[in-house]
Amino acid sequence: MRIRIHTVLVLPVLLLSLLLSACGLGTAGGFAPTGQLAGPLANSARLDGVSIKVGSKNFTEQLLLGKIAVILFQSAGADVQDLTNIPGSQSARQAQLQGQVDFEWEYTGTAWISYLQNEKPIADEREQWQAVKDADARNGLVWLPPAPMNNTYSFAITEQTKDRLGISTMSDLQRVPAEELTFCLESEFANRNDGFQPWLKTYGLPEVPPDQISTLDTGAIYAATADGLCNFGEVFTTDGRLKALNLSVLEDDKKFFPNYNVAPVLTAELARQAPQLEQLLAPVAAKLDNETLLELNARVDVNGEEPADVAWDWLRQEGFVSGS
């Protein structure tokens, strides 16, 4: 999914830059419909004459958000180049830094830790966004206010396990018998210095025996948890499979995991050319909460729908655009 590492080597970034310059982005944007601005956006300033290159990373949530932006900007009259589906976080970042992409949705935690190389997250969501906004201004990027959705790490359990153990927060795990502390983890999380072991320490939990830990691919964890291979599965909090498999996310009541609120990010040049983008995007971003992304992601990952179709349906249902 997102790259979440604390050390980004200079050489790979330079190689990415060369590849982006020489070979293009390698995206596969596809078709996105166009309508007319409606409802709360009906009187918004239009984008006629503005050219916008919209990028996104290549996982479901990012494709959905990218298509939402493409459809919205087209419907406002902009000349949009759809560069969604960029392979990898670092490629997407470099594309925007180099001006090959004008607009992307980005996560505050990804920028703060992976791109800006900070060791510790900021617990308050708004303060985390402000810190990223201030730091990235030096890179020629403008962060608009974030959406309420927070696609961070957590642990999920089945409703039956939740009721049987009587827990809802991570602190409640201290009451769980040691033999019930069975986990499904991805390998990166199991070994990272802000991953599983520090999390156990933060919540005062004992060392977990190796035979109570199953290391799996990220996508396999959801089904494995639902099927009872483990009681607690490491998950992302807006993944549509949570809803489809009726998994319940434990509350991170000690705020161990970083905030990954998504926000619109513009190049400074685009922000100068089209200051009306902030007014256009604000009502849309305000509707993007965790429950909304859970449902939209599930329509793609579980039902097999196309991201552009899901984005179009949602924008119409919310009354932001009209058309057939």
C-alpha positions as CSV (number, residue, x, y, z in Angstrom):
1,M,0.0,0.0,0.0
2,R,1.8,3.2,1.2
3,I,5.5,3.3,1.7
4,R,6.1,3.7,5.4
5,I,9.8,3.7,6.0
6,H,12.1,5.9,8.0
7,T,15.1,5.8,5.7
8,V,14.8,6.7,2.0
9,L,18.1,6.2,0.2
10,V,19.3,9.0,-2.1
11,L,20.3,6.7,-5.0
12,P,16.8,5.1,-5.5
13,V,15.2,8.5,-5.5
14,L,17.7,9.7,-8.1
15,L,17.0,6.6,-10.2
16,L,13.3,7.3,-9.9
17,S,13.8,10.9,-11.1
18,L,15.8,9.7,-14.2
19,L,13.1,7.1,-15.0
20,L,10.3,9.6,-14.6
21,S,12.1,12.0,-16.9
22,A,13.1,9.5,-19.5
23,C,10.1,7.1,-19.7
24,G,7.1,9.1,-18.4
25,L,5.0,8.1,-15.5
26,G,3.7,4.8,-16.9
27,T,0.2,5.6,-15.7
28,A,-3.0,4.1,-17.1
29,G,-5.6,6.7,-16.3
30,G,-8.5,5.4,-18.4
31,F,-11.8,7.1,-19.0
32,A,-13.5,9.3,-16.4
33,P,-17.0,10.9,-17.1
34,T,-17.8,14.6,-17.0
35,G,-20.9,16.3,-15.6
36,Q,-21.9,19.7,-14.4
37,L,-21.2,21.2,-10.9
38,A,-24.3,21.0,-8.8
39,G,-25.7,21.5,-5.2
40,P,-23.1,23.1,-2.9
41,L,-20.7,23.5,-5.8
42,A,-23.2,25.0,-8.3
43,N,-22.0,28.6,-7.7
44,S,-18.3,27.7,-7.3
45,A,-15.8,29.6,-9.5
46,R,-15.1,27.6,-12.6
47,L,-11.7,26.3,-13.9
48,D,-12.2,27.2,-17.6
49,G,-8.8,27.7,-19.2
50,V,-6.9,25.9,-16.4
51,S,-4.8,22.8,-17.2
52,I,-4.4,20.3,-14.4
53,K,-2.4,17.1,-14.4
54,V,-3.9,14.8,-11.8
55,G,-1.9,12.0,-10.3
56,S,-2.5,9.2,-7.8
57,K,-0.7,6.1,-6.5
58,N,-1.8,2.7,-7.8
59,F,-3.9,1.2,-5.0
60,T,-7.7,1.3,-4.7
61,E,-8.2,4.2,-2.4
62,Q,-5.8,6.4,-4.3
63,L,-7.4,5.5,-7.6
64,L,-10.8,6.4,-6.2
65,L,-9.6,9.8,-4.8
66,G,-7.8,10.5,-8.1
67,K,-10.9,9.9,-10.2
68,I,-13.0,12.0,-7.8
69,A,-10.6,14.9,-8.6
70,V,-10.5,14.2,-12.3
71,I,-14.3,14.2,-12.6
72,L,-14.7,17.3,-10.4
73,F,-12.1,19.4,-12.2
74,Q,-13.4,18.3,-15.7
75,S,-16.9,19.2,-14.6
76,A,-15.7,22.6,-13.5
77,G,-14.3,23.2,-17.0
78,A,-10.6,22.4,-16.5
79,D,-8.5,20.7,-19.1
80,V,-7.5,17.6,-17.2
81,Q,-4.7,15.1,-17.9
82,D,-5.5,11.9,-16.0
83,L,-2.2,10.5,-14.7
84,T,-3.7,8.4,-11.9
85,N,-2.3,4.9,-11.2
86,I,1.4,5.9,-10.7
87,P,3.3,2.8,-9.5
88,G,4.6,3.5,-6.0
89,S,4.6,6.3,-3.4
90,Q,8.1,7.6,-4.2
91,S,7.3,7.7,-8.0
92,A,4.1,9.8,-7.3
93,R,6.0,12.1,-5.0
94,Q,8.8,12.7,-7.4
95,A,6.4,13.3,-10.2
96,Q,4.8,16.1,-8.3
97,L,8.1,17.6,-7.1
98,Q,9.3,17.7,-10.7
99,G,6.0,19.3,-12.0
100,Q,4.9,16.3,-14.0
101,V,1.8,16.2,-11.8
102,D,0.0,19.3,-10.5
103,F,-2.4,17.7,-8.1
104,E,-2.6,14.6,-5.9
105,W,-4.3,13.4,-2.7
106,E,-1.6,12.6,-0.1
107,Y,-1.5,11.3,3.4
108,T,-0.1,13.4,6.3
109,G,1.7,10.4,7.9
110,T,3.3,9.3,4.7
111,A,4.6,12.8,4.0
112,W,5.8,13.5,7.6
113,I,7.6,10.2,8.1
114,S,8.5,8.8,4.7
115,Y,9.1,11.9,2.6
116,L,10.1,14.5,5.2
117,Q,12.1,11.9,7.2
118,N,10.8,12.7,10.7
119,E,11.1,10.0,13.3
120,K,8.1,10.7,15.5
121,P,4.5,11.4,14.4
122,I,2.4,14.2,15.9
123,A,-0.6,12.9,17.8
124,D,-3.0,15.7,17.0
125,E,-4.4,15.4,13.5
126,R,-4.6,19.1,12.8
127,E,-1.1,19.8,14.2
128,Q,0.3,16.9,12.1
129,W,-1.3,18.4,8.9
130,Q,0.0,21.9,9.8
131,A,3.5,20.6,10.3
132,V,3.5,18.9,6.9
133,K,2.0,21.9,5.2
134,D,4.6,24.2,6.6
135,A,7.5,21.8,5.8
136,D,6.3,21.0,2.3
137,A,5.9,24.7,1.4
138,R,9.7,24.8,1.1
139,N,9.3,22.1,-1.6
140,G,6.9,24.1,-3.6
141,L,3.8,22.2,-2.5
142,V,0.6,23.6,-1.1
143,W,-1.5,21.4,1.3
144,L,-5.2,22.2,1.5
145,P,-7.2,21.3,4.6
146,P,-7.4,17.5,5.1
147,A,-10.4,15.2,5.0
148,P,-11.6,13.6,8.2
149,M,-10.7,10.1,7.0
150,N,-7.6,8.5,8.6
151,N,-6.2,5.5,6.8
152,T,-3.8,4.4,9.5
153,Y,-2.7,1.0,10.9
154,S,-4.8,-0.8,13.5
155,F,-5.8,-4.3,14.7
156,A,-9.2,-5.8,13.7
157,I,-11.1,-8.7,15.2
158,T,-14.4,-10.5,14.4
159,E,-17.5,-9.4,16.1
160,Q,-17.7,-12.8,17.8
161,T,-14.2,-12.5,19.2
162,K,-14.9,-8.9,20.3
163,D,-18.0,-10.1,22.2
164,R,-16.3,-13.2,23.7
165,L,-13.3,-11.3,25.0
166,G,-15.3,-8.2,25.9
167,I,-12.9,-5.7,24.4
168,S,-13.1,-2.6,22.2
169,T,-9.8,-0.7,22.7
170,M,-6.2,-1.7,22.5
171,S,-5.7,-1.1,26.2
172,D,-8.4,-3.8,26.9
173,L,-5.9,-6.3,25.6
174,Q,-4.2,-6.3,29.0
175,R,-7.2,-8.3,30.2
176,V,-7.0,-10.9,27.5
177,P,-5.4,-14.3,28.5
178,A,-1.9,-14.7,27.0
179,E,-2.9,-17.7,25.0
180,E,-5.6,-15.6,23.3
181,L,-3.1,-13.1,22.0
182,T,-2.7,-14.5,18.5
183,F,-1.8,-12.1,15.7
184,C,-1.7,-12.0,11.9
185,L,1.0,-9.5,10.7
186,E,2.7,-8.5,7.5
187,S,6.4,-9.0,7.6
188,E,7.3,-5.3,7.4
189,F,5.1,-4.4,10.4
190,A,6.5,-7.4,12.4
191,N,10.0,-6.1,12.1
192,R,9.7,-2.3,11.9
193,N,11.1,-0.1,14.6
194,D,7.7,1.6,15.0
195,G,5.8,-1.7,14.5
196,F,4.7,-4.7,16.5
197,Q,7.3,-4.8,19.3
198,P,7.1,-1.1,20.2
199,W,3.3,-1.4,20.0
200,L,3.3,-4.3,22.5
201,K,5.5,-2.2,24.9
202,T,3.3,0.9,24.5
203,Y,0.2,-1.1,25.6
204,G,2.0,-3.0,28.4
205,L,1.5,-6.4,26.7
206,P,3.8,-9.4,27.2
207,E,6.2,-10.8,24.6
208,V,4.1,-12.9,22.2
209,P,5.5,-16.4,21.4
210,P,6.4,-17.0,17.8
211,D,3.8,-19.8,17.4
212,Q,1.1,-17.2,18.2
213,I,2.2,-15.0,15.3
214,S,1.3,-15.7,11.6
215,T,3.2,-13.6,9.1
216,L,1.1,-13.1,5.9
217,D,0.8,-10.9,2.8
218,T,-1.2,-7.7,3.6
219,G,-4.2,-8.8,1.5
220,A,-4.4,-12.2,3.2
221,I,-4.6,-10.9,6.7
222,Y,-8.3,-9.8,6.4
223,A,-9.6,-13.3,5.4
224,A,-7.3,-15.0,7.8
225,T,-8.6,-13.0,10.7
226,A,-12.2,-13.5,9.6
227,D,-11.6,-17.3,9.3
228,G,-10.1,-17.5,12.8
229,L,-6.4,-18.2,12.0
230,C,-5.7,-15.4,14.5
231,N,-7.7,-13.3,16.9
232,F,-6.1,-10.0,15.9
233,G,-5.2,-8.9,12.4
234,E,-3.1,-5.9,11.4
235,V,-5.2,-3.8,9.0
236,F,-5.6,-0.4,7.4
237,T,-8.6,1.4,8.8
238,T,-10.3,2.3,5.5
239,D,-9.9,-1.0,3.7
240,G,-13.2,-2.1,2.2
241,R,-12.6,-5.7,3.3
242,L,-13.2,-4.7,6.9
243,K,-16.8,-4.0,6.1
244,A,-17.2,-7.0,3.8
245,L,-15.9,-9.5,6.3
246,N,-17.6,-7.8,9.3
247,L,-14.3,-7.1,11.1
248,S,-14.3,-4.6,14.0
249,V,-11.3,-2.2,14.4
250,L,-9.9,-1.8,17.9
251,E,-9.5,1.8,19.1
252,D,-5.9,3.0,19.4
253,D,-6.7,4.8,22.6
254,K,-3.0,5.6,23.3
255,K,-2.5,7.1,19.8
256,F,0.4,4.8,19.0
257,F,-0.1,4.8,15.2
258,P,0.6,7.9,13.1
259,N,-2.3,9.9,11.6
260,Y,-2.8,9.3,7.9
261,N,-5.4,11.9,7.0
262,V,-5.6,12.5,3.3
263,A,-5.5,16.0,1.9
264,P,-5.4,17.7,-1.5
265,V,-1.8,18.7,-2.5
266,L,-1.2,21.2,-5.2
267,T,2.0,22.6,-6.8
268,A,2.6,26.2,-5.9
269,E,2.1,27.1,-9.5
270,L,-1.3,25.5,-9.8
271,A,-2.3,27.1,-6.5
272,R,-1.3,30.5,-7.9
273,Q,-3.2,29.9,-11.2
274,A,-6.4,28.5,-9.6
275,P,-6.9,29.7,-6.0
276,Q,-10.6,28.7,-6.5
277,L,-9.6,25.1,-6.1
278,E,-9.6,25.3,-2.3
279,Q,-13.3,26.4,-2.3
280,L,-14.1,23.7,-4.9
281,L,-12.5,20.9,-2.9
282,A,-13.4,21.8,0.6
283,P,-17.0,20.5,0.6
284,V,-15.9,17.3,-1.1
285,A,-13.0,16.6,1.3
286,A,-15.3,17.2,4.2
287,K,-17.5,14.2,3.2
288,L,-14.5,11.8,2.9
289,D,-14.7,10.1,6.3
290,N,-13.7,6.6,7.2
291,E,-17.1,5.1,6.7
292,T,-17.4,6.6,3.3
293,L,-14.0,5.2,2.2
294,L,-14.8,1.8,3.6
295,E,-17.9,1.6,1.4
296,L,-16.3,3.0,-1.7
297,N,-13.2,0.8,-1.4
298,A,-15.4,-2.2,-0.9
299,R,-17.2,-1.5,-4.1
300,V,-13.9,-1.8,-6.0
301,D,-12.1,-4.5,-4.0
302,V,-15.1,-6.7,-3.1
303,N,-17.7,-6.0,-5.8
304,G,-15.2,-5.5,-8.7
305,E,-16.5,-2.1,-9.8
306,E,-14.3,0.4,-11.7
307,P,-12.9,3.2,-9.6
308,A,-14.1,5.9,-12.1
309,D,-17.6,4.5,-11.9
310,V,-17.6,4.4,-8.1
311,A,-16.2,8.0,-8.0
312,W,-18.9,9.3,-10.4
313,D,-21.7,7.6,-8.6
314,W,-20.6,9.0,-5.2
315,L,-20.2,12.6,-6.6
316,R,-23.7,12.4,-8.0
317,Q,-25.2,10.9,-4.9
318,E,-23.7,13.6,-2.7
319,G,-25.1,16.2,-5.1
320,F,-21.7,17.6,-6.2
321,V,-22.2,16.9,-9.9
322,S,-25.1,16.2,-12.1
323,G,-25.3,14.4,-15.5
324,S,-25.9,10.9,-16.9
